[in-house]
Amino acid sequence: MVQESFAKVAPISEQAAIIFYDRLFEVAPTVKAMFPVDMKEQRKKLVTTLAVVVNGLGNLESVLPAASALAKRHVSYGAKAEHYPVVGGALLWTLEKGLGAAWTPDVAAAWTAAYTTLSGYMISEAYGSTQAAD
């Protein structure tokens, strides 16, 4: 379901990335300082990373090394474990807006499960397993 729904958002991925960051900065204005002023390249990175992760969901082990490296890089940018749920909320909100009627409870549950699993892994990799349990 995650892959099918992402395929529907892919054609508007640039718009979706703008909506995502606008939402993120609206709900967590303090994180904006972690990002460059010109967000064009950052938005491309977001879409590329999401595509890699979504396409790798069938073989999660193939995605985990890159997710670990990304999590550790995020620490150097100032990201904290408590940012992950905020980012997840902004992502789910963006997908809901982008998918409209195709955002069903089952799709929402699938995305929530995928994000929760991956973010938990990334938090554990970046901050240790004690943070992932919080």
PELIN-V267620 format. One record per residue. N is the residue number from 1. PHI is phi as a letter, one per 20 degrees, with the letter a starting at -180 (999 if undefined). OMEGA is omega in radians with two decimals (NA if undefined). NEAR is the number of other ideal C-beta (glycine too) atoms within 10 Angstrom. Layout:
BEGIN
[[N;PHI;OMEGA;NEAR] [N;PHI;OMEGA;NEAR]]
END
This chain:
BEGIN
[[1;999;3.13;15] [2;f;-3.11;17] [3;f;3.13;13] [4;f;-3.12;11] [5;f;3.11;21] [6;f;3.11;22] [7;f;3.11;12] [8;f;-3.14;15] [9;e;-3.06;19] [10;g;3.13;14] [11;f;3.12;10] [12;d;-3.02;12] [13;f;3.13;19] [14;f;3.08;12] [15;f;-3.12;14] [16;f;3.13;23] [17;f;3.09;20] [18;f;3.13;15] [19;f;-3.14;17] [20;g;-3.09;23] [21;f;3.05;19] [22;g;3.14;13] [23;f;3.14;18] [24;g;-3.10;21] [25;f;3.07;15] [26;f;-3.08;11] [27;e;-3.14;13] [28;b;-3.05;16] [29;g;-3.11;9] [30;f;-3.13;9] [31;f;-3.10;19] [32;g;3.14;13] [33;f;3.12;8] [34;e;-3.02;12] [35;d;3.11;13] [36;f;3.10;8] [37;f;3.09;5] [38;e;-3.02;8] [39;e;-3.05;17] [40;g;-3.12;11] [41;f;3.12;9] [42;f;3.13;13] [43;f;3.10;18] [44;f;3.13;13] [45;f;3.13;13] [46;g;-3.10;17] [47;f;3.13;17] [48;f;-3.13;11] [49;f;3.10;14] [50;g;3.14;19] [51;f;3.13;14] [52;f;-3.11;14] [53;f;-3.11;19] [54;f;3.14;20] [55;f;-3.14;14] [56;e;-3.08;17] [57;f;3.11;17] [58;f;3.12;9] [59;c;-3.02;9] [60;g;-3.14;14] [61;g;3.13;7] [62;f;-3.09;12] [63;e;-2.99;20] [64;g;3.12;15] [65;f;3.12;10] [66;f;3.11;13] [67;f;3.11;20] [68;f;3.14;15] [69;f;3.13;12] [70;f;3.13;19] [71;f;-3.13;21] [72;f;3.07;13] [73;f;-3.12;11] [74;f;3.09;18] [75;g;-3.12;13] [76;f;3.09;8] [77;e;-3.13;11] [78;o;3.13;11] [79;f;3.12;20] [80;c;-3.13;14] [81;g;-3.09;20] [82;f;3.08;11] [83;f;-3.05;19] [84;g;3.09;23] [85;f;3.12;14] [86;f;3.09;15] [87;f;3.11;18] [88;g;3.10;17] [89;f;3.11;16] [90;f;3.12;21] [91;f;-3.14;20] [92;f;3.10;17] [93;f;3.13;16] [94;f;3.12;21] [95;f;3.10;24] [96;f;3.13;14] [97;f;-3.09;15] [98;f;-3.08;21] [99;e;3.13;18] [100;l;-3.09;8] [101;f;3.12;5] [102;f;3.08;13] [103;e;-3.11;17] [104;e;3.06;12] [105;g;3.12;7] [106;f;3.10;10] [107;f;3.11;19] [108;g;3.14;16] [109;f;3.14;11] [110;f;3.12;17] [111;f;3.12;22] [112;f;3.13;15] [113;f;-3.14;12] [114;f;-3.13;19] [115;f;-3.14;20] [116;f;3.13;13] [117;f;-3.09;12] [118;f;-3.13;21] [119;f;3.07;20] [120;f;3.09;16] [121;f;-3.11;17] [122;f;3.11;22] [123;f;3.12;25] [124;f;3.13;17] [125;f;-3.05;19] [126;e;-2.96;22] [127;c;-3.10;18] [128;o;-3.02;11] [129;f;-3.12;10] [130;f;3.14;10] [131;f;-3.10;15] [132;f;-3.11;17] [133;e;-3.10;9] [134;f;NA;9]]
END
